[in-house]
Amino acid sequence: QEQLKESGGGSVQAGESLRLSCVASEYMYDMYCMGWARQAPGKEREVIAAIVRDGGAMYADSVKGRFTISKDNAKRTLYLQMNNLKPEDTALYYCAADCWGEYSENVPPKDFGDWGEGTQVTVSS
């Protein structure tokens, strides 16, 4: 019944890597645009990466160069490879679909219409 299911979160030290995965339902995976967002306690939700159907990706400045979004159509799975993690990356990470707002090859969407339950990522110094 879960439309978007994230996994792969955990606790790591600064500089280490994690890869998040998200298995999507057929309905959600059919969305033209999908992505990842995160939210730390007391902070606003931040869209950090998005990917469109043909594979084009866009990233927030805060993660550009460190995170890579990708997808496997056969597995109907979205991924977020997170390298060189920093303490400020600590947040609940959400897989999401249905990008809202204006976006382009350089600018990620402002929000998403559908969200998973989230997976926690904690980065310690």
N, C-alpha and C positions, 0 to 999 in steps of 0.2 A: 504493500500500500504506500510505501515511501516513494515519492516522486524523485527526490534527490537525496542521496545518502553519502555523506562524507566519511572518510577514514584516513588514517595516517598521521594524525596529530600526536603530540607527545612533548616531553621535556628534553631540551638539549642545551648544550653550552654555546655561547656566542662563537660564531665562525663555522658551526656545523650545519648540516643540511637535513632537510626532510622533504618527502614527497607526499603530497596529499592526493587522494583519489576521490572521485565522485561517480558513483553509478547512477545513471539517470534513467527514468522511465522512457518509453518510446515517445510519449507525448512531450516530455520536457526536452529530450535530446533533439527533437525536431525543431526546436526554437532556433531561429536564425543566429541569435547571439546568446552565449552563455558566459559564465565567468566565476570569479571569486571575490568575496568581500570579507572584511574583518572588522571586529569591534572589540575594543578593550573597555574594561569597566570605566565608566565616567567619560568615555570618549564617543565621538560620533562614528557611525558606521562609515567605513571607507571602502570604496570599490577599488580593488588593487589590480585586477586583471580581467580581461574579457577576450573572447575568441568568437569569430563568426564562422559561418558554415564552411567557407572555403579554406579556413585555417588562419586567416589574418588575425593577428593579435595586437592588443594594446595594453599598456601598463601605466599605473600611477607612478609619478616620479619617485615616490618613496621606495619602490621595489624594482624599478627599472635597472636592468643590468644584473640583478641578483635572482629574480624569480622568472620562471618560464612556464607559460600556460600551454597546454597541448591537449589533444583528444584522440581517442581511438574509436573510430566509428563502429568497427566490428564488435567491440566490447561495450559500446555505448557508455564510455567512461571519459570523464574529464580529469585532467591532472594539473597539479601545480607543483613544479619543482622549485624548492626554496633553498638557495645556496647562500653561504655567508650570512647566516641568520644573526640578527642583532637583538638586544634586549627590547628595543622598541617595536619589534615584530610580534611581541607577546600579545595574543588576542584570541578570540574565538573566531575561527575561520569558517565561512559559509560558502558552500557551493550554491550557485544561483543560475537562474535562467530568465529569459525575457528582459533584455536590456531596455532601460528607459532613458529618455533624454537624448540629447545629441551626443554622438560619438564618431570618431574617425580613426584612421590608422595611428594617430598620435595621441588621441584623447579618449580615455575610457568612458563608458556611460556613467551617468550620475547615480543610477540605482538599478535594481532588478525587480521584476514582478513576482518572482517565486524564489523561495529559499529552502535550503535544507535545515537540519537541526543544528549543525555546526560541529566542529571538532577543535579542541583546544590545542593551541601551540604556546608553549612557554619557553622562553629563551633566557638563560641565566648568564651572567658575566663570568 
